[in-house]
Each structure stands twice: as C-alpha cells, then as structure tokens.
Amino acid sequence: MGTSVQITPLCGVYNENPLSYLVSIDGFNFLIDCGWNDHFDPSLLQPISRVASTIDAVLLSHPDTLHLGALPYAMKQFALSAPVFSTEPVYRLGLLTMYDQYLSRKQVSEFDLFTLDDIDSAFQNVTRLTYSQNHHLSGKGEGIVISPHVAGHLLGGTVWKITKDGEDVIYAVDFNHRKEKHLNGINQSSFVRPAVLITDAYNALNNQPYRRQKDKEFTDTIKKTLRADGKVLLPVDTAGRVLELIQILESCWVEENLNYPIFFLTYVASSTIDYVKSFLEWMSDSIAKSFEKTRDNAFLLKHVTLLVNKSELDNAPEGPKVVLASMASLEAGFSHDIFVEWATDAKNLVLFTERGQFGTLARMLQADPPPKAVKVTMSKRVPLVGEELIAYEEEQNRIKKEEALKASIIKEEESKASHGADDNTSDPMVIDASSTHPLPDGPHGVGYRDILIDGFVPSSTSVAPMFPFYENTSEWDDFGEVINPDDYVIKDEDMDQAAMHVGGDLDGKLDEGSASLMLDTKPSKVVSNELTVQVKSSLLYMDFEGRSDARSIKSILSHMAPLKLVLVHGTAEATEHLKQHCLKHVCPHVYAPQIEETIDVTSDLCAYKVQLSEKLMSNVLFKKLGDYEIAWVDAEVGKTENDSLSLQPISTAPPPHKSVLVGDLKMANFKQFLADNGVQVEFSGGALRCGEYVTLRKVGDASHKGGGSGTQQIVIEGPLCEEYYKIREYLYSQFYLL
C-alpha cells in the first residue's frame, strides 16, 4: 500500500471561516494552520481542542489572523505543545499581527483570551525554514520531509510540500500566480502530479482584470477623491496585503510627484516596516535586483509616514490625506474610529481592498447597495478616578495581602518539610546553609559560610559541636579550576524570549507607543456607547487580496494534475462549482469534506521498501544525470535476516531490455546546439527544420510534465540519408542511454 493519508477539517470548509486542518500521514498528525477571525469566538476552536493533544507538528502558511490567530489561545488553553514550523517572515510578521490584535482589543474591551506573554510563548519555539528547504522530521515522523514553497499571497506565505516514500501531499491555499510589485507568484513546476493536493475554493467564482489595469483604477480613484478635497481611508491588515498597497501608492506618488500625505497607522507600524526592510530576499525578483544594483531598499518609504498612535494623526494638518489603518474588518482598531469620524462627510472615501469577514462591519458596508446608516459601538479606555480608583486600590491591596499570606504559609510548610529532624532547626540563631551563597576561600577552594547571630550556640543534641564544613568537590588542574563552558552560555531561546518580552523590532524594542501601552499599569476601565453613523462618504471595494482568480485556479489545477484533490475554505456554492469542474477536467477523485469529517486519501499506488544488497551494487555502473546518478538494475527479490525485502543479483544471465533514453529535451536548446555544430536550422510551423531534408517535432500531451511515460515523443521525419543519421546522432547525444 502507499503512504496512508487522512484529512480532517477542523475549521474553514463550506464557508469563509478561519483555516485549520488535521492531516495525518502514516500516523503522524500535522495541524496545518491554526486560524481565528476578528470576532475571536472560542466556540469556533472546539474541534481543535478535541485533537490538540494528538498534534505532532504545526505548519503555518501565512502571517495573518485567519491562518495563525488561534495559536496563542490553543497553546494556552488546549495544551497544544507540538513544534511549529514556518518561514521567517510568517514568524516575525505573524507575531506583530497578534501584538496589534491584542493591543487593539485591549483598548476597547477587557480582552482576556490571551496576553502578550501568551503570544511570546506561542512563537518562541517556532522553527524557521527558507523556501525549498527540505526539513527531515525525526522520531515519530522519521521518513517525512516538509518543505515550504512560494505562495505569492503574503510576504513569506507558504505552499507546504510534505513528502513520504516519494509521494507528495501539497497544501496550497490562498496562492497567487501573478507577479506583483513586492512578491513573486507561485512556481507551478514545483508541484506536478502530487498524490494529494489540498486547496481552497475561496476565489472559484471570481475573475479579475489585469494587474496594471487594476492598479491604475486604484490610484485614479484615490487621486480623484484627494483632488476633490476628500480623505481616503483604507482599512487594512497589520502586515500582509498592506505592503503591496504601500508599494503601489509609493510608486504612484514618486512617478507623479504628488504631495498628499499618506499615513500607515497600526500599533506596530514602524516595527513592521523595519522587519520588512530586512526581508528583501523573500520578495519579487525586481526588488531584489534593484537592491543589488543600486542598494535602494524598496521599503525605505519616502511618501508614507508611519504612525503608532491616533493622536499623531489627529495632530496632522487638516486637508486631503490617505490613511492605511488596521483592522480590515472595522471591528476594532484605528480603522474603526477613523471610519466613525470620516463616514459622515460625502467628500471622503472608504476604500476596501479585501472582502470583509462574515458578520463584520466591513462586510455590512460592502453589501450592495450599502446601508446608509449603521450602528456602531464606540469604546475607549479611561483612567479610574475618585471613588472607583480608591475601591480599585483597596481591592488590589486585599489581593496582595492574601497572596503574601498564602506565600508565607507555603514557605513555612516547605521549610518544615525540608528540615524535618535537622539539628539546625532547633537552633534559632543559625540561618540555614542552603540559603547562603558560596564565597571564594583561597586560591584552591570554594568555601561556604553560614551567618551566625550573637555567637555560636550549638544544639543540645550535638555530640561534637563545630562550625559547618563543606567539602570542595570541584576539579582542579595546573591552570586552575576546571569549568564547564556550557554553564556560561546563554541559550538562543532565552535570548529570543528576552527580546520578544520587550517587543519585536530589530533593536529589540517595539514601537514607542505600543511599548507604553504594554507597560502602562495605571488602573483604567472601558467606557462604551452606542451610536448611529449616517454614512455619506463613498464606499468602494476593489479586489487587492492577492489570490488567483477562477480562470487561473482551474488552469493551475489542471497543470498540477493531482491524483486526489481535497477542496476546503470557500462558500458552499464556490466549493461545489470547483468540485464539479475538477471532476470533469482535473482528476476523478475530488473530495470536499465537512467539519470533523475524516476522509482517507491514501494513494492507490503500491510502494515497497527494499534493501539493495552489496553484492548487487558492486556490479552496477552509474551514469551522471545532473545532480543524480542513474543505472539500469536487473535483480531478484529476496529477504534479509530481519524479514525486510532485499534485491539480490539474479542467478542467470539478465534478459535483454530495450534501450531507454533519459532526459528532457528543450527544442530551443537543441536548435542552438545544431547551429553551433554547423547545421542550418529554423523553427517552422511548430517543428524544427534541420538542414535541407530533416524535420523534428514533439508530439503528445505536454500539459503534464513528468506526468507519466510516453506523454511526449520526439519524431524525426526525413529520408534515410547521411544528414538524417548525423542529426539523429546529435539528438541521441542530448539524452542518457541505459
């Protein structure tokens, strides 16, 4: 049998809820993504709570709330303790996203689902991988290899490839094939004929215009509002698609020499951009090449001002401006407050660049036609004063006294238990030696000294009273005391923890405004009031989500040609539409499971592990093929002493076999090769005309590269003449003959 694969959706199927899926490969359980939404409803996470203790590894694909938002809560409440794997940008930007979520919530509610320490704790043990890096799991996961690849949706976004016994399980959600200003698209050639492909149907019903056309419409709309003396609000995520929007605006402002101010406002804005400046190797080829040539960093922003506090925006000069503010859902954060202030002015524009999460204010405003009046809750945190402050301080003093009393009782009980019948406990004048510290005592020893009060009073039970003596057990050599260097090494995780404890940018500090919020311990309360906002400003949605559209998804799935396909994350209508299309045009095995429904997608291929005997390998002749060596082997199957299968040399003469040509010929390269060898050659009608009489052409299905033997053939046409044999010889030289 092939590698055993079972898939169980925990959240995010037949709807637009967060993404979390359990993928079991030969009994090794992966939790792929651990998302939450901006409602932070714990009931969504119940399926995760039921399997958290069985998880062996967590894979994170994107640095936004929908893909990793539940990680701190799950590790705190569900005792999820498995190792976590992601790329460096997903780790760093995901951490900042969760900081921003926490700080935004804490300002408007008594948010207690997780704390900053919980966020730090969840991210401190993340193993960071680079694109295309093969990471071999050990222990229970022996034989499984995981590898992240470019997804093209968010910076560091990942398509996960999990390989076991030569079979690939691909997790590809929210990918983008288009090359953008700051990101490359997905590399389709990395995923051909996987055993299982898990992908989403989120965009299966949407088609998009060309990127340049879309970018121009975006900037033209913003400029039109600004020139009419209006303000533009873009509700954005913390550190995801906002980076593409910043690049589009920055390029437009530079090209057209515009002077309207642009503000990027989140609690972690400057930390985000500081990190992004150091992630150029994760970005598009154009950004990397530009930096190599001119040392010009694309995120050294000339027209975008970074803000971490709304008071800074309030103090900015009045007039037209563009503000990119988190959160995109308008449920909390700076964007919520700015919307309430600006929505009543018909000159202003609220421009949505992604679909609002279901049930949020953003989704309500994107409805067609939009409502003209919406109810919102305005909340803010204010310091306690007067009687409230006195009552709070009294309560805190009472709690401190109770904790001190409990601590003293526990300490007293521990002291009694540890000393028991110890002679020194009967002597109130002697302080326990265990609480003292070693002091240097001469060049060749370390002595311990007890503190004595009012002289030495021996206990009544002492036979031969004397001062305590402790023997020195340390080793010495000619150069002094032998020490263990490991005792003096600061562990990496301790350093990471220390750095994360105070924040997250390159200097080990968060934005000043964010840090002050974290360290602000003044007693405060949240004051809320309901109000109705008359929406007079323009409301517009333009798709800048950075996901492949319906046409592209169908084309990419046909190219990948998976043996089995699992559809997740998308509305019921979109999921069913893509399922029917794939059943007709992609593969016969298409699944769309429900929440907590386990489906078995074990490969139908039969794979066996065999051991190659030394006697067999000593007679095998290898030929070099790129990075590999290949050979034809004739053998018979036997068994080793421990009953595993083994290939042994055959006892009789090996039977003859047809010659096998190994390699992949590119016609353009072969054309150049023939030209270099003096053969007159040209492309004509899709074929290669070689000399006067011979024609080469490829026939067969080229859509599935490496999809199976015989999918393509090279045909030589022409009379049997000297030129024919000469070109055939050149053709054979491009392959390896076995």
N, C-alpha and C positions, 0 to 999 in steps of 0.2 A: 504493500500500500504506500501511497505518497504521504507527504507531511500532513499530519492532522491539523486542521484549521477550523475553529469555531468562532463565530462573531455574535456578540450580544450588544445591541444598542442600549445605552443607559439613559441617554437624553439626546434629543435632536433628530427625530425621524418623523416624517409626515407633518412637519411644522418647521417654524423658524426659531425654535428654542436653542439654547446653547448646545455645544457639541461635546459628547463623552461616549466612548465606545470601548467595550471589552473585547479584545482579540486574543484568543488562546491558541498558541502554536505548540503542538506536542506537549500540552500541559503547562506551558509557561504563559502566564497571564500578563498581557500588556493592557494598561489603561491609556488609550490614545486620546489625548486632550481631556481637560477637566474644566469645562466652561461653566459660566454663570451669566446671567443677564443683569441689566441695570435695576431690576426690581429686587434682586437679592432675596428671592423666595426660597427658604430652606427645603420646602416640600419637593422642589424640582430635583433635589440631590438624594432623595430616598433610595433610588436604585443603586447609586454609588455607595451609599452607606452599607448596603447589604453585601457588597463584594469587596469592600476596601481591604479587609484583612487578607484576601487571597491574591492581591495585586503583587506582581513580582517586579514590574518596571513601569514607569510613566513616561510617555513620549508627548512632548508639546510641539504643536505645529506653527502657531502664530502668537505674537505678543499682545493680544487684545483680550478683553474680558470674556468674550464668547468662547475662547479656546483655553484660557487658563485661570479665569476669575475665581473658580471654586477651590483652587489648590490650597490656599492657606486655611480655609474653613475645613476642608476634608482632612488635612493633616492634623488639625487641632481636635476636631470633633469625632472623626471616624477612625482615628489612629492609623491613617494611611502613612506608611513608613517606607515605601519602596523607593529605590533610587530613581531620580528624574533625569531625563536626557533632553537637551535642546541645543540650538545654535547659540552663539554668544549674544547676538542682537535680541533673540527671543528672551534670553535670560535677563539681560540688562533692561530692555525696554518693557518687558513684562513686569519687572519689579517696579519700575516707575509708574506704569499704568495702575498697579494695585495701590501704590502710595497715593496717587491722585484720586483714585476712587475712595479710599479711606478718608482722606482729608476733606474731600467734597461732601461726603456723607456726615462726617463729624461736625461740620459747620452748621448743618441744618437738622440734625437729629441726634438722639442718644444711641448712635450706632455701636453695637457691641458684638456683631457676628464674628469679627476678628480684629486684631490690633496690629500696629506696626511691627511689634515683636513677632506676631504670628506670620506676617508676610516675610520678614527676615528669615525666620526659622524654616519656612517652606522652601525658600530659594537658596539657602546656604549650601545644600548638598547637591545642587544641580551639576551634572556632568556636561560640559560644553563640547560640542563637536563642530568640525568645519564641514562645508559642503563636500560630498562624495567621499568623506572619510568613513572607512569600514571599521566599526567597533565590534569586536568579538565579545559576546557575553560569556560569563564563566558560571560554574556551579550548576544550578538547575537549568540555566539557559545555555549550557555547553552546546556548541554547534550552530547557534543562532547569531547572525550578523545583522546589525542595524546600520543604516546609512542615510543621512539627510541629503536632500537634493533641493535645488531652487524651486520655489513655488510661484514667485513673481507677484504675490498679492501684497505682502507687507515685508518690511526690511527684516531679513533673517528667516522669513516664512519658509516652511519646510514641507516637501513631499517625502514621507518616510518610506524607505525600502527595507523590508525585513526578509532576510534570506535564510532558508534552512534546507540543507540537502539539495542545493541547486534550484530550488523553487522560490519564486519571489511573491511576497504579499506586499502590495503597494497601497499606501493610504494617501490619497490625493484629494483634499478638499480645498475649496477656495483658491484654486490655482489660476494663473493668468498667463496666457501665451504671448501677450503683446509686450513688446519692449517699451518701457516708459522712461520718463526723464531720469528717475533715480533707481530704477530696477530693471533687471533682465527678465525675460519671460521664461516659462518652463522649458526644459530641454526634453522634448518628446522622445528623442532617440535613446534616452536612459531607461525607458520603460517599454520594452517590447515583449509581448506575449507573456505577461505575468500570470502565475497560477491563479491569483485572486487580486482584483482591483476594487478598493473601497473608495467611492467618490460621491459627490453631492449633486443634488438636482436643484440647487438654490436658484440658478440662473437659466434653467432649462426652457423657460418661456420668454426670455428677454433677449432682444437683439440690440446692438449698439452701433452708433455711427463710427466713422474712422476717428482715431485719436486726435489728429491735428484739427479736424473739424470741431470735435467736442471741446478741445482746449480753447479754440478761438471763440466759440459761443460762450464759454465760461468767462473768459476775460472781457469780452464785449459787454456781457450782461452786467458785470461788476462796474466797468468804466461808465456805462450809461447811468447807473444809479449814482455814482460818485459825482458825475458832471451835473446831475440834477440836484446837487447839494444834499444827497442822502447818505445814510450809513449802511454798511453791509455787515451782517452777522453770519458767520459760517460755524454752525455747531459741529465740532469735530471730535475725533478720538484723541487720546493722550499722546500716543507716539506711533501711530500706524499710517493711515492714509493721509493724515495731515502733512506728512513730509513731502508727498507728491504735490499737494496743493501749494505748499510753500515754494517749491521749485518752480511751479507754473507761474505763480504771482511774481516771484523774484525775477524770472526771465522776462516777463512782460514789462515790468517796471524798468528794467535795465534797457531793453530794446526801445521803449517808447519814452524813456526819460520822464516818467511820471513822479509826482511829488506827494501824492496822497499817502498818509501814514498807514502802515499795516502793523497790527499787533497780534502776537501769538500769546494767549493768556491761559496758562494752566498752573497748578501748584508746583509743577516740576519742569517748567518750560526751559529754563537755562540748562538744567541737568540733562534734559532730553537732547538738546542740540549739541551740548558738549560731547555726549557719548556718540551721537550720530557722526560728528566730525571725524571720529576715530574708526568708523566702520566703512570706509570707502571701498575696501576690497570686497565687501558684500553687496556693492551697488552695481549699477549698469557699467558696461564697458566704456561708454563715453565719459562718464565721470572719472573712472579710474585712469583712462588715457589722458584726460585733461590735467589731472593732478600730476601724472608722470612728466608731462611736457612743460607745464607752466607752474607747477606746485601751487595751483589755485584750488583751494578746497571749496566744493560746491555749496557747503553749508556754512561758509563764512558770510553770513547774511548782511547785505548792505541796506536793504529796504525794510526788513522785518524786525520789529522791536520785540524783545522777549519780556513778558511781564509775569509776575507770580502773585500779584495781589490786585484786586479790583480797584482799590483806592488809587493805584498808579494810573489806571485807565481813566478814572473819574477826574484826575488832575490833568489829564492830557488836554490840549486846546480843543475847543468846540469846532465842529465842522465835519465834512465828509471823511470817513475812515473805514478801513476794513479790519474786522476783528475775528480771528480764529480762536474760538473758546471751547473748552471741554465742559460738559459732556454732549455727545452727539444726540442722545435721546431726549435732552432737555429735562430729564427727571431731576437733576441736581447739578451742582457745579456753577461755574461762572456763566455759561451759556443760558441757563435758566433765568438768572437775574437780569442779564442784559436783554433777553427777549422781552421780559415783562416791561422794561423801560422803553425799548425801541419800537415795540409792535404797534403802539398807538399812533405812530407817525406814518402817514401814507407815502412819504418820500423814501422811507427805509426799505431794505430788502433783507429777508431771511432766506439764505440760500442753503438748502440741504444737499449734501453730496453723497449721502448713503441712505438706504431705507431705514426708517426708524424701527426700533424693536417693537414687537407686537404689544399693544396696550400702553404705549408711552405717549407723552405729549407730542413728540416729534411725529409719530405715526398718525396721530389725530390731525395734526396740521397739514400732513401730506395728503389727506383724503381729498377726493375730487367730487364736488367742489369743497374747498376748505371751509371750516366753520368761521363765522365772523366774530364769535365771542367764545372764549374758553375760560373755564375756571382753573385757577392755579393756587397753589399754597406757597406763600412767601414765608420762609423761616430764616432766622438768624440767631447766632449765639451771642448772648449779652452777659456781662459780669453780674454776679449776685451783689446786692446792696441791702443795707438796712437789716430788718429782721430776718430776711432769708439768709443773708450772709452769716449772721450770728447763729441761727439754727444749724446751718451747714457746718460751721466751725465746731459747735458743740457736739454734733454727731461725729465728726472726724476725730475729735479728742476722745470721745467714748470708745470709738472703734480702736484707736491706738492703745488706749489703756487695756482693753480686752485682749488685744494681740500681745501686748507686753506681759500681761498676766499669764496668758497661755504659754508664751515662750519661756518665762521663768519657771513655770511648773514643769514643762517638758525638760528643761535644762537640769532642774533639781532631780527629776526622776532618772535621767540619763546618768547624772553624777553618782547617784546611789547605786545604779545598776553596774556601772563600770568599776566602782571601787569595792563595793561589797565588803569583804572581810579584810581589805587592805589596811595594814597597820597605820599608814599615814592619815587615814580618815579620822582616826581618833584624836589626832593632834591638830587643833585649830590653828596652830602657829605656823604650820608648814603648808606652803602652797604647792599643789600637785605639780610634779615634774613634767607631766605630759603637756602642760600649758606653757612651758618655757621654751626658749629657743636656744639652739646650740651656739656657743660662743667660742671664738678661737682660743686655744690653750697651748701656746708654744708652737714651734715650727713643725712638730711631728704628730700633732694630735688635735682632736676636737673635743673639748670638754663640755659637760652640761652642768649648769649651776642652778640650784634651787634658791628661791628667795626665802630668807629666814627673818622672822619678826621677833624682836626682843630676845634674841639669843636662841640657842638650840635647846629645845625641850624634847627629849626622847620619849617615845611612847612607853607606857608601863609594861608592855609585853616584850619589849626589845631585850634580847639576850646580850648583845654586844653593840650598844648604840654607837653609830658613826654617821658621818655625813654621806649622802648618796654618792655612789661612784658608778660611772657608766663607762664601759669598756669601748675603746675606739675600734671599730671594725673596718675602717676604710683601708684600702691598699695603698702602699707607697712604693715608689721606685727611686732611681737616682736623681730624677728631676722633680720629685715632689709627689703630691697625692695624685693617684690615678683617677681621672674623672671620665664620665660617660658624656660625650658631646651631645647625644640626643636629649639629655636633660635640659639643655640650654637652647634648644631650637624652638622657635615659635612656629607652631603648626599653621599651614596655609589656611585651613578652615577657621582657625582662631583669628587670623588677620582679616579674612573676608567678613567674619562676624563682626569684628570691631569696626571695620569700615562701613558695613551696612547699618550698624547700630546708630551711627550718626548721619546716615544718609546714603547718597549714591553717586555723586559725580566724580570726576577724575581726581579731585583734590580730597576725596573722602568726605565731602560736605554736600548737603542738599542745598537747594535754593534758600537764600536767607529767610524769605517769607515763609517757606514750608518748614524750615527748621524751627522758627519762632513759634509756629503753630504746634509742632510736636512738643516743644519744651515748655509751652505755656500751661502752667498748672493752676492758674487763677480759677477759683470757683466760678462757674457760669451755668447758665441754663439756656434752653432753646425756646424762643418765642415764635409762634406761628400764627398766621392769619390768612383766611381765605379771601380771594378777591377775583373778580371777573375782569378779564382783559378783552377790550374791544380791539380785535386785530384789524388794523387798517393798512399795515405795511404789506408789501408784496411778499408772497410765499412761492418759492420755486424749488423744484427738485431736479438735479442733474446727476446722472449716474457716474460717480468717480470712485466706485467701490473697488475697482481693480480686479475684477473677476472676468474670466472668459464668458462670452455670451453663448446663446443657444447653438448658433451655427458652428462656432469654434469647438464647443464641448463635443458635439456629435462627431466632428471631424477628428478630434484628438482621440476620442474613444475608439473610433474605427482604426486609427493608426496603432494605438496600443494593442488592440486585439486581445483582450484578456480571455483566459479560458473560463473564468467565472467572474461575474460583476455584482457588486453589492451597492445599492443606492441608499444614501442617507441624506438628512438635512435638506429640506425643501418642502414647500407646501404639498398637500396630497395631490393636487392637480398636476403640479410640475413633476413630482415623483412618478406618477402614473404615466404621464406623457413620455418622459425619458425612458421608462421601463419598456413601453411598447415599441419605441423606436429601436432600442438596443436589442430587443428580442428579434427584430427583423433584420437589422443591419450590422450588429456587432458580434454577439455570441448567443448561443441558445440557453445559457444558464444565467439568468438575471434575477436577483433577489432584492426585495425591499421589506426587511423585517420590521416588526413593531417593537415598542419599548419592552425590554427584558425578554424578547423572543430570541432564543439561541438558534442560529442556523449553522448547519455543518457544510462547509465549502471545501472539504478535503479533496485534494486532487485525485482524479481518476487514474493518473499515471502510476505505474508500479516502479518503485525505486528501491534498490537494494544496496547495502554497503558491502563492499568486497575488499579483501586484503590482497595486495599484489605481492606474490612470493619473490624472494631474492633471486631464486633460480630463473624465474621468468624475466625479471627486469635486467638481469645481466646480459641477456641476448637481444634486448630491444634497442633499435637505433632511432634516436630522436632527431627531428629536424626543427630548426628555429622558425617560429612564426610570430613575428612581432615580439611581444613580451612573453610569449609562451613557447613551449616545445611540444611537438606532436609526433605521434608514431602510430603505426598500424600494429595491432596486437592480435595474435591467434593464441587462444588458451582454452583450457577446460576448467570447469568449476569443481572445486573440492572443498573440504572443510579443514579448519585448523583445530588445534587441540581444545580450544575453548568453544568449539562449535560455530564459530563465525565463518562466513563464506570466504573462500580464497581462490585466486586464479593461479593455476599451475601450468607449466609448459605441456603442450599436447604430446602424447607418446608417439604419434605417427607423423608423417610429413604433412605440413599445413596445406590445406586446399588452396588452389589459386583463387585470387579475387580480382575484380575489376579495378582498374586504376581509379584513384579518387583525386580530384583537383580541389585543393583547399585554398580559399581566399575570396576576396571581394573586389571585382574589377570595376573601376570608375572609367567610363568611356573617355572623359576629358583628359584624364591622366594618360590613358593608353594612346590617345591621339598625339599628345606631346612626346611620348616615348617613341612612337613611329617616326615622327618628324625629326627627332634627334638622331634617328638611325637612317635618315635619308629617304624615307618613304613619303611620297606625296599623298597627303591625307586631308579630308574635309568632311564636315557633317552635312548630310543631305537627307531631308525627309525623315529625320529621327534616326538615321543609320549612319555608319561611319564608312565612307568610301576610301578604300586603301589602294593606292596605285591606280592602275587602269581597269582592272577586272574584278577585284575582290571587294565584297561588302560585309561589314559586321553589324549585327543588330541584336539588341536584347529583346527577348520575348517572354511573356508570362506576367504574373501579378507582382508588381513592385511595391504594393502598399504595405506589406508586412515584411519588413527587413528581418531576415533571420527567422521568419515565422515558420519555416519548415523546409525540408529538402525539395528541390525541384520547383520552387516558386518562380524562379527565373532561369532562363537558359541563354547562352550566347551562341548565335547561329552564324556560321561563315558561309557565304554564298560566293560562287565563282568557279571558273573552270580549273581542272587539276593541272596547274602549270607551276613553273618554278616560283613565281610570285606568290601563289596560293600557299605552298609549303613553307616559304620563308615567313609569311605573315602568321601562319599557324604556329610556327616555332616561336616567334615573338610573343604570341598570345599565351602559349604554354609557359613561357618564362615568367609570366606575371602571377603564376599560381605555384603552390607546393604540391608535388606529386607523391602520393602514397601508394 
